[in-house]
């Protein structure tokens, strides 16, 4: 049985709340700053004067994870009140 729209919305709110609680502590903020410093730079990687496609893909994947976390931390009505 497929979940209803209300169930999907409720699960999304719960997940966003969990991300918010996890990543807004002082320690987590320090960790997120470090992760962004390490992995949220340009995704274009150059090796020996040429673009390295595999390294660039890996960098893009790392950045995508950080963007997902940022999205989950965005304010949404009722997301942090459960």
C-alpha positions in Angstrom: 0.0 0.0 0.0 1.4 3.4 -1.0 1.6 6.1 1.7 -0.9 8.9 1.6 0.2 12.5 0.9 -0.5 13.3 4.6 1.7 10.4 5.7 4.6 11.5 3.4 4.3 15.1 4.7 4.3 13.9 8.3 7.3 11.7 7.7 9.1 14.6 6.0 8.4 16.9 8.9 9.7 14.3 11.4 12.8 13.8 9.3 13.4 17.6 9.1 13.0 17.9 12.9 15.5 15.1 13.4 18.0 16.8 11.1 17.4 20.2 12.9 17.9 18.7 16.3 21.0 16.8 15.3 22.8 19.6 13.4 22.0 22.7 15.5 24.0 21.8 18.6 27.2 23.9 19.0 29.3 20.8 18.3 27.4 20.0 15.2 27.7 23.5 13.9 31.5 23.2 14.2 31.4 19.9 12.4 29.2 21.3 9.6 31.5 24.2 9.1 34.4 21.8 8.8 32.5 19.5 6.3 31.6 22.6 4.2 35.2 23.7 4.3 36.5 20.3 3.2 33.8 19.2 0.7 31.8 22.2 -0.5 34.3 23.8 -2.8 34.4 23.7 -6.6 33.5 20.3 -8.0 35.9 20.7 -11.0 39.1 18.9 -10.2 42.2 19.2 -12.3 45.0 16.7 -12.3 48.2 17.3 -14.4 46.5 20.3 -16.2 43.5 18.2 -17.3 40.0 17.9 -15.8 39.8 14.7 -13.8 36.3 13.4 -14.4 36.3 10.8 -11.7 37.6 13.2 -9.0 35.1 15.8 -10.2 32.2 13.3 -9.9 33.3 12.4 -6.4 33.6 16.1 -5.4 30.1 16.7 -6.8 28.7 13.8 -4.8 30.2 15.1 -1.6 28.8 18.5 -2.2 25.4 17.1 -2.9 25.3 15.5 0.6 26.0 18.9 2.1 23.4 20.6 0.0 20.9 18.0 1.2 21.7 18.6 4.8 21.3 22.4 4.2 17.9 21.7 2.6 16.8 19.7 5.6 17.8 22.5 8.0 15.8 25.1 6.1 13.0 26.6 8.1 9.6 25.1 7.4 6.4 25.7 9.3 5.9 23.2 12.1 9.1 21.4 11.2 10.7 21.9 14.6 7.6 21.8 16.8 7.0 18.1 16.9 
